[in-house]
Amino acid sequence: MSPLFPSLADPDGRSALRFGPRTVGYAELTATATALAARIKGAGRVAVWATPSADTAVAVVAALLAGVAAVPLNPRSGERELRHVVTDSTPTLVVAEPDAVLPAALDGIERVAVPAAPAAGGPAVPLPDEPGPETPALIIYTSGTTGPPKGAVLPRRAIAATLDALADAWGWGGDDVVVHALPLFHVHGLVLGVLGPLRRGGSMRHLGRFETSAVTRELTAGGTVLFGVPTMYHRIAKALPDDAELAAALSGARLLVSGSAPLPAPDHRRITEATGRQVVERYGLTETLMNTSVRPGSPRAGTVGVPLPGVELRLVDDAGDVLGTYDGETIGEIQVRGENLFTGYLNRPDATEAAFSSGWFRTGDMATRDGDGYVRIVGRRATDLIKSGGYKIGAGEVENVLLDHPAVAEAAVTGEPDEDLGEHVVAWIVPADPASPPTAGELTAHVAAQLAAHKRPREVRFLDALPRNEMGKITKRALAR
């Protein structure tokens, strides 16, 4: 296998990573990561206390150089969840910033710090031999919505395959400067946001906390690509009418990418109208890394694009039969296969076997596909596919229509049991003006005017805010009565 990070083999003085005031150049990154790799080589698995910091990035690169699987830990995890992850992954070392206070779940595990940068002009230390393509690189734990989190074992070839496919789709190169404020214990922030720029030989600037002013500053100062989640782009869309500098900064970026959840159509429209730029959506999972993307210059708002190079994708019906034709309307479950897939769930051969069907990974995501290959996600099978009166209704389609109503700030749609229909549609609404919310009848009529009658909400419930996780995804299980 070719080197995962070719630029580390011949580092120069260019910036690789920036976190707040701290900048790490390629020469420093190579030296510190190589030194730490020598320290942790042969350690089995290494936990990384994944704060949004340069130390986290260096620690993960060091583990990859050493051929040791890194287990990124969410510093905001609850004690029970963290103890499960640590007990399941059994790391022999934990890498953390020197001043980080670690919880009791990590007691008894030897702690290691990222070494200080060596003095300039010292002798170069050769990189370790490149591990094999199937060597576990990362063990990233799923969100655990249907039970305790499972550790997805991601091999080196999956990381290389997904990053190279995105480079092909996005024209991602060494001149790009990626800007983001994503956490470093998920695929989006760590694999795409940190390892992606390093594989390309480019650079990354982490904002720390997301603020539209920070986006303006970094894009104006040379940033070329912005990675974000829908919550971030929603805040951008809200700020644009009164922020000409933000609009100019976004207009000057080469690429705006949204992921981790669907970006509502109204936010797509507001951003495009204000900046002339189309936000590109892509689709991936912890287990599969990236599967599809919209190509820059080929906008298709509301879709996640077409399969990336090397990724095979199909839709299957409830009986497990592959859909024969794609009409943009028929809903099926997405199944994928390719070099981008994980090797299995750690310590869970039963779950691994259940996740595959004849070599295809069963994503649990429901979608339609157009005749030209564009995929439109309608939601998760467990929470976003509503079966009402013999019809299949995708929650996302109804949510987009509700968000188009001027009196709606946020919307979520779920299904609830119904003796007559099987399930009926429930809309959860955060009003734009809490003092003057829209009526349920107004919203029902609004949906019925734009979609088929069976898709209209039978109930409307008002909230002060929708429950969301750290990536901005709405946690619909928290909405159930």
C-alpha positions in Angstrom: 0.0 0.0 0.0 1.3 3.5 -0.8 1.9 5.9 2.1 -1.3 7.2 3.7 0.3 10.6 4.1 2.9 11.1 1.3 3.6 14.7 2.4 5.1 13.4 5.7 7.8 11.6 3.8 9.3 14.8 2.5 8.0 17.6 4.8 8.6 21.3 4.2 7.8 24.5 6.1 4.1 24.7 5.0 1.3 24.8 7.6 -0.5 21.5 8.0 -2.9 22.1 10.9 -4.0 25.1 12.9 -6.0 25.1 16.1 -6.6 28.6 17.4 -3.3 30.3 17.9 -1.3 27.0 17.5 0.0 26.1 14.0 1.7 22.8 13.3 3.8 22.7 10.1 4.5 19.6 8.1 8.0 19.3 9.5 6.8 19.6 13.1 4.0 17.1 12.5 6.3 14.6 11.0 8.8 14.9 13.8 6.3 14.8 16.7 4.1 12.1 15.2 7.1 9.9 14.4 8.5 10.2 17.9 5.1 9.4 19.4 4.7 6.5 17.0 8.0 5.0 18.2 6.6 5.3 21.8 3.3 3.6 21.1 4.3 1.0 18.5 3.1 -2.5 19.5 0.7 -1.1 22.1 -2.4 -2.9 20.8 -5.1 -0.2 20.8 -4.5 3.4 21.9 -7.3 5.7 23.2 -7.2 9.3 22.2 -8.9 11.9 24.4 -10.3 13.7 21.3 -10.5 17.3 22.2 -10.5 19.8 19.3 -6.7 20.3 19.5 -3.5 19.8 17.7 -2.5 17.1 20.2 -5.5 15.0 19.1 -4.5 15.3 15.4 -0.9 14.4 16.2 -1.9 11.5 18.3 -4.1 10.0 15.6 -1.4 10.5 12.9 1.1 8.8 15.2 -1.1 5.8 15.7 -1.5 5.5 12.0 2.2 5.7 11.4 2.8 3.0 14.1 0.1 0.7 12.7 -1.8 0.9 16.0 -5.6 1.3 16.1 -6.7 4.6 17.5 -9.9 4.8 19.5 -11.1 8.5 19.6 -13.0 9.2 22.8 -15.7 11.8 23.1 -14.7 14.1 26.0 -18.4 14.8 26.5 -19.4 11.2 26.9 -21.4 10.2 29.9 -19.6 8.0 32.4 -21.7 4.9 31.5 -21.1 5.3 27.7 -17.4 6.0 28.2 -16.9 3.1 30.4 -18.6 0.8 27.9 -16.3 2.1 25.1 -13.1 1.7 27.2 -14.1 -1.8 28.4 -15.0 -2.9 24.9 -11.9 -1.6 23.2 -9.4 -2.4 26.0 -6.8 0.3 25.1 -3.4 -0.1 26.7 -2.5 3.6 26.5 -4.4 6.8 26.4 -3.0 9.9 24.7 -4.3 13.2 26.1 -3.3 16.8 26.4 -1.1 17.4 29.5 -3.7 19.6 31.3 -6.7 17.4 30.5 -8.5 16.0 33.5 -9.5 12.4 32.6 -12.6 10.7 34.1 -12.5 7.6 36.3 -13.3 5.3 33.4 -9.7 5.8 32.2 -8.1 5.1 35.6 -5.5 2.4 35.4 -4.6 3.0 31.8 -1.2 4.4 31.2 -1.2 8.0 30.0 1.0 9.3 27.3 1.5 12.9 26.1 2.4 14.2 22.6 6.1 15.0 22.7 7.3 18.6 22.4 8.4 19.7 19.0 12.1 19.1 18.4 14.5 21.9 17.8 14.7 23.1 14.2 17.6 21.7 12.2 17.9 18.4 14.1 18.4 15.1 12.3 15.4 13.8 10.3 13.9 10.7 11.7 12.7 8.2 9.1 9.1 7.3 9.0 8.1 3.8 10.1 7.4 1.2 7.4 3.9 1.5 6.0 1.4 -1.0 7.6 -0.7 -3.3 5.4 -4.0 -2.1 3.9 -6.1 -4.2 6.2 -4.4 -3.0 9.3 -7.0 -1.5 11.7 -6.6 2.3 11.7 -9.5 3.6 13.7 -12.2 2.2 15.9 -15.0 4.7 15.9 -18.1 4.0 18.0 -21.5 4.3 16.6 -24.1 6.5 18.3 -25.8 3.6 20.1 -29.4 4.5 19.2 -30.5 0.8 19.2 -28.3 -0.4 22.1 -24.8 0.1 23.4 -22.4 1.8 21.0 -20.6 -0.6 18.6 -17.0 -0.1 17.6 -16.6 0.0 13.8 -13.1 -1.2 12.8 -11.9 1.0 9.9 -8.9 -0.4 8.1 -6.3 1.8 6.4 -7.5 0.9 2.9 -11.0 2.3 3.7 -9.6 5.7 4.7 -7.4 5.9 1.6 -10.3 4.8 -0.6 -12.8 7.3 0.7 -10.4 10.2 0.7 -9.1 9.5 -2.8 -12.7 9.1 -4.1 -13.6 12.5 -2.6 -10.5 14.1 -4.1 -11.7 12.8 -7.5 -15.3 14.1 -6.9 -14.4 17.5 -5.5 -11.1 18.2 -7.2 -9.6 18.3 -3.7 -5.9 19.0 -3.9 -2.8 20.2 -2.0 -3.7 23.9 -2.5 -6.9 23.6 -0.6 -7.3 25.0 2.9 -10.1 23.2 4.8 -12.0 25.2 7.4 -14.3 23.5 10.0 -15.4 23.4 13.6 -16.3 19.7 13.8 -15.6 17.4 16.7 -12.6 15.0 16.2 -14.2 11.8 17.5 -16.5 11.3 14.5 -15.7 10.4 10.8 -16.7 13.9 9.6 -14.3 15.9 11.6 -11.5 13.5 12.0 -11.3 11.5 8.8 -12.5 14.1 6.4 -11.6 17.2 8.3 -8.1 16.3 9.5 -6.8 13.2 7.7 -8.3 14.4 4.3 -6.2 17.6 4.1 -3.1 15.7 5.3 -3.5 13.0 2.6 -3.8 15.7 0.0 -0.8 17.6 1.3 -3.0 20.6 2.0 -3.9 22.3 5.3 -6.7 22.5 7.9 -7.9 25.3 10.1 -10.1 24.4 13.1 -12.4 27.1 14.4 -12.8 25.6 17.8 -16.3 26.8 18.4 -18.5 27.4 15.4 -19.3 31.1 14.9 -20.2 32.8 11.6 -17.7 35.5 12.3 -14.9 32.8 12.5 -16.1 31.4 9.1 -15.9 34.8 7.6 -12.4 35.4 9.0 -10.9 32.1 7.8 -12.5 32.0 4.4 -11.4 35.6 3.8 -7.9 34.8 4.9 -7.3 32.0 2.4 -9.7 29.2 3.3 -11.0 27.4 0.2 -13.3 24.7 1.6 -15.8 24.8 4.4 -17.1 21.6 6.0 -20.2 21.8 8.2 -23.3 20.1 9.4 -26.9 21.4 8.7 -27.1 23.2 12.1 -24.1 25.3 11.1 -25.4 26.0 7.6 -28.8 26.9 9.1 -27.1 29.5 11.3 -25.2 30.8 8.2 -28.4 31.0 6.3 -30.1 33.0 9.1 -27.1 35.4 9.3 -26.6 36.1 5.6 -29.3 38.7 5.1 -27.6 41.1 7.5 -24.0 40.0 7.0 -22.4 41.1 3.7 -18.9 40.1 4.7 -20.1 36.5 5.4 -21.8 36.4 2.0 -18.7 37.6 0.3 -16.5 35.1 2.2 -18.8 32.2 1.2 -18.9 33.4 -2.4 -15.1 33.3 -2.6 -14.8 29.7 -1.3 -14.1 27.0 -3.8 -16.4 24.4 -2.1 -19.1 24.4 0.6 -19.8 20.9 1.9 -22.6 19.8 4.3 -22.9 16.3 5.8 -23.9 14.1 8.8 -27.6 14.9 8.1 -29.7 16.2 5.2 -29.6 20.0 4.7 -33.1 21.4 4.5 -34.1 22.8 1.1 -34.9 26.2 2.5 -31.4 26.6 3.8 -30.0 25.5 0.4 -32.1 28.1 -1.3 -31.2 31.0 1.1 -27.5 30.3 0.9 -27.5 30.1 -2.9 -29.6 33.2 -3.3 -27.2 35.2 -1.0 -23.9 33.9 -2.3 -24.4 32.4 -5.7 -22.9 29.2 -4.4 -24.5 25.7 -4.1 -23.8 23.7 -0.9 -22.6 20.2 -1.9 -24.0 17.3 0.1 -22.4 13.9 0.6 -23.6 10.8 2.3 -21.7 8.4 4.5 -21.8 6.4 7.7 -19.3 5.4 10.4 -19.2 1.9 8.9 -18.8 2.9 5.3 -17.1 6.3 5.4 -18.3 8.1 2.2 -20.6 6.6 -0.3 -22.0 9.4 -2.5 -21.6 13.1 -3.3 -22.9 15.8 -5.4 -20.2 17.1 -7.8 -19.3 20.8 -7.8 -20.8 22.3 -10.9 -23.5 19.7 -11.0 -25.9 21.1 -8.3 -28.9 19.0 -7.2 -30.2 20.5 -4.0 -31.9 17.9 -1.8 -29.9 15.0 -3.0 -26.6 13.4 -1.8 -25.4 13.0 -5.3 -24.2 9.8 -7.1 -22.0 7.0 -5.9 -18.3 7.9 -5.5 -15.6 6.1 -7.5 -15.2 2.5 -6.3 -18.6 2.5 -4.4 -21.4 0.2 -5.6 -24.9 1.2 -4.4 -28.3 -0.4 -4.7 -31.8 0.0 -3.3 -33.8 -3.0 -2.0 -37.4 -3.3 -1.1 -38.9 -4.7 2.1 -38.6 -8.3 0.8 -34.9 -7.7 0.1 -35.3 -7.7 -3.7 -33.3 -5.1 -5.6 -35.3 -2.4 -7.2 -35.3 -3.0 -11.0 -35.7 0.6 -12.1 -35.1 4.0 -10.5 -37.9 6.5 -10.9 -37.1 9.0 -8.2 -40.2 8.0 -6.3 -39.9 4.4 -5.2 -38.3 4.1 -1.7 -35.8 1.4 -0.9 -33.1 0.7 1.7 -29.6 1.7 0.6 -27.0 -1.1 0.5 -23.4 -0.5 -0.5 -20.1 -2.3 -1.0 -16.6 -1.3 -1.9 -13.1 -0.6 -0.5 -14.5 2.2 1.7 -16.3 -0.3 4.1 -15.3 -1.3 7.6 -14.1 -4.8 8.4 -16.6 -5.4 11.2 -17.8 -4.4 14.7 -15.2 -5.0 17.4 -16.1 -8.1 19.5 -19.5 -8.4 17.8 -19.4 -11.0 15.0 -23.2 -11.4 15.4 -23.8 -7.8 14.7 -21.3 -7.8 11.8 -23.0 -10.8 10.2 -26.5 -9.1 10.6 -25.2 -5.9 9.0 -24.4 -7.6 5.6 -26.5 -9.2 2.9 -24.5 -11.3 0.4 -21.5 -8.9 0.8 -23.6 -5.7 0.7 -23.7 -3.5 3.9 -27.3 -2.8 5.0 -27.3 0.9 5.9 -30.8 1.2 7.3 -31.2 4.4 5.4 -34.1 4.8 3.1 -33.9 6.6 -0.2 -35.1 7.1 -3.8 -32.9 7.2 -6.8 -33.4 9.1 -10.1 -32.8 7.6 -13.5 -29.5 9.4 -13.7 -28.2 8.0 -10.5 -28.9 10.8 -8.0 -29.8 9.6 -4.5 -32.3 11.3 -2.3 -32.3 10.2 1.4 -35.7 10.1 3.0 -34.6 9.0 6.4 -33.7 6.1 8.6 -35.8 2.9 8.3 -36.3 2.9 12.1 -37.4 6.5 12.6 -38.0 8.3 9.3 -40.0 5.9 7.2 -43.7 6.2 8.0 -46.1 3.6 6.8 -49.6 5.1 6.7 -52.6 3.7 4.9 -50.5 1.5 2.7 -48.2 4.4 1.7 -44.5 4.8 2.5 -43.8 8.4 3.5 -40.3 9.8 3.9 -40.2 12.2 6.9 -37.6 14.4 5.2 -39.9 15.3 2.4 -42.6 16.6 4.7 -40.0 18.4 6.9 -38.7 20.3 4.0 -42.2 21.5 3.1 -42.9 22.5 6.7 -39.6 24.5 6.9 -40.8 26.5 3.8 -43.5 28.0 6.0 -42.4 31.4 7.2 -43.7 30.8 10.7 -41.6 27.7 11.2 -38.1 27.8 12.5 -37.5 24.1 13.0 -39.5 21.0 12.1 -39.3 17.2 12.6 -41.7 14.6 11.4 -42.3 11.2 13.0 -44.8 8.4 12.8 -47.0 7.2 15.6 -49.2 4.1 15.8 -52.7 4.5 14.4 -55.5 1.8 14.6 -56.8 2.7 11.2 -53.8 3.7 9.2 -51.1 1.7 10.9 -49.1 5.0 11.5 -50.0 8.6 11.1 -47.8 11.6 10.5 -46.9 13.9 13.5 -45.2 17.2 13.0 -43.0 18.7 15.8 -42.6 22.4 15.3 -40.5 25.2 16.7 -42.2 28.4 15.8 -40.2 31.3 14.3 -42.1 33.6 16.7 -43.1 31.7 19.9 -45.5 34.5 20.8 -47.4 34.0 17.5 -47.1 30.4 16.4 -48.9 29.0 13.3 -52.0 27.0 13.8 -52.1 23.2 13.2 -54.6 23.8 10.5 -52.4 26.2 8.7 -49.5 23.8 8.7 -51.6 20.8 7.6 -53.1 22.8 4.7 -49.6 24.1 3.8 -48.3 20.5 3.4 -51.5 19.2 1.7 -51.2 22.0 -0.9 -47.7 20.8 -1.9 -47.7 17.1 -1.3 -50.1 14.2 -1.7 -52.9 14.3 0.9 -51.7 11.1 2.7 -48.4 13.0 3.6 -50.1 15.7 5.6 -49.6 15.7 9.4 -52.5 14.4 11.4 -51.1 16.0 14.6 -48.9 19.1 15.2 -47.0 19.6 18.4 -45.1 22.7 19.4 -41.7 22.8 21.2 -39.3 25.4 22.3 -36.4 23.4 20.7 -35.8 20.1 19.0 -33.5 17.6 20.7 -30.2 17.3 18.9 -27.0 15.4 19.3 -23.5 16.8 19.1 -23.4 16.6 15.3 -26.7 18.6 15.1 -28.9 15.6 14.1 -32.4 15.6 15.5 -32.7 12.7 18.0 -36.2 11.6 17.1 -36.4 8.9 19.7 -36.5 11.6 22.3 -39.7 12.9 20.7 -41.7 9.7 21.2 -44.4 9.9 23.8 
